[in-house]
């Protein structure tokens, strides 16, 4: 992969039967929270090959002509292991690929703790440039990534560089995605008092919340984590149960906890009918669901 373009200047380019927790306002608020990342929840991996743009804003360059904004297209090969990261960037110039394309290697340390990623190290390029770098922001999904870097060249050319590395990849294992948006409130008309909220995220992953009751009849709720599409109509994932401070006491983040208790599968028959199968603490149930119309 390449990480900096050469220092040449180039610019390229049923309402009553559903309990109050399914009220419209409550649904949207909770479903929004369902898609927010949870502390300690696994993130998409950076490891692999990506293709995309390198954008740079250069300043304080020894060669004044190298200052300004620059952009190239590149391939990134990223490897991570044993606390280290190597980003190899190889520059592409459209169909006019040089016999020996410019290559830059970003070698450094890498750490990941929950939603926090950190990486920094040294830069070496095949045109003689050397420097240091620090990733200031990570945005990574299964198919898209964006890294913001602060770089400092310090040998054949001195430059302060703010760079954005953006890339995409196509997962070979990616199943076909549904053409229908199943976002909404789902319930069983014959079983008043519980229901399911579904919202589709930007990556087509579903946020699924199940509102139900514990064996002692106290209300509880579960969220589907690490869910994936098995095909265009079937979505499965791990069920996590959440607990926390009661609504009538001061909020205490230290009391919030969640953990896996089983799994769930939603099988959509149509845009308005579905089947929910779940196993919670060893008990398996299968329920018919209908989409609630407001």
Secondary structure, 3 states (H helix, E strand, C coil): CCCCCCCCCCECCCHHHCCHHHCHHHHHHHHHHHCCCCCCCCCCCCCEEEEEEEEEEEECCCCHHHCEEEEEEEEEEEEEECCEEEEEEEEECCCCCCCCCCEEEEEEEEEEECCEEEEEEEEEECCCCEEEEEEEEEEECCCEEEEEEEEEEECCCEEEEEEEEEEECCCCCCCCCCCCCCCEEEECCCCCCCEEEEEECCCCCEEEEEEEECCCCCEEEEEEEEEEECCCCEEEEEEEEEECCCCCCCCCHHHCEEEEEEEEEEEECCCCEEEEEEEECCEEEEEEEEECCC
